Amino acid sequence: MYYKSPSYRAAYVLILAFLGLLALICLLPAVHLLAVSLSGKAPAAANLVTLWPMDFTWASYQKTLSNENFLRSLWNTAERVLLGVGLGMMLTVVTAYPLSKDDRIFPQRSRYIWFFVVTMLFSGGLVPTYILIRMLHLTDTVWALLLPALVNVWNILLLLNFFRTLPKELEEAALMDGAGHWRTLFSVYLPVSLPAIVTLSLFTMVTHWNSWFDGMIYMKQANWPLATLLQSIIVQVDFTKLAANPAELSELSDRSLKASQIFIGALPVLVLYPFLQRYFVKGVVIGAVKE
């Protein structure tokens, strides 16, 4: 058997070693970040912390989680993610389902697909979009963050292709039993499309969680999402956004405070990813399965 040959086993070991090294390279920065966030002021400020905390303390996390600006930004981001994932996936599903049908069932299908593809390649631009949001009186509302990116064409194409790989017999059986297209979509297609739905939901969640630029231009400072607040603190090194007592801040290292905020900001994605990762292989398939 080929998998018992020495060359196959050697290649297998080399691949495992390469993947292990790659995983280690990805993991070490997160471990270093956690160690810095849990270290005292002196070793963190002197850049002495590597992969293990020195002068262990929770002070940076206590300061971060007791800050009203940080908690308000966290809530604004949670609201954005919940609405963005829910509404975005609903629109993605109801758009991808009819576009996955044959031309005999949906004669104008190709024209609609090209319409969506053109909007993916050419956008209106930042200034026209900003003027439109202002004219609609959506600035400083969560809808200014949601509506411009509510429908992701790439996600529609992914789900469309996933629907087209499903056996036609499932739909034919449902239609013969008297189900309409809505019943077929929700009772037949969605239950067997769970990998694609979960994968696209994670993509949408990460997009909304990490978006910071739209929050900066559309929202007032008091209503910034978490990514915008962190960008202003970490990149612009502006700790006034924390609205904290300068005397209290002087007791903490800037590096520990930044590390704790970055770690808290990334924690939801780090927690969810291992549970959703197993759906990726089946969920992200574009035309790989042919009938």
Secondary structure, 3 states (H helix, E strand, C coil): CHHHCHHHHHHHHHHHHHHHHHHHHHHHHHHHHHHHHCCCHHHHHCCCCCCCCCCCCCHHHHHHHCCHHHHHHHHHHHHHHHHHHHHHHHHHHHHHHHHCCCCCCCCCHHHHHHHHHHHHHCCCCHHHHHHHHHHCCCCCCHHHHHHHHCCCHHHHHHHHHHHHCCCHHHHHHHHHCCCCHHHHHHHHHHHHCHHHHHHHHHHHHHHHHHCCHHHHHHCCHHHCCHHHHHHHHHCCCCHHHHCCCHHHHCCCCHHHHHHHHHHHHHHHHHHHHHHHHHHHHHHCCCCCCCC
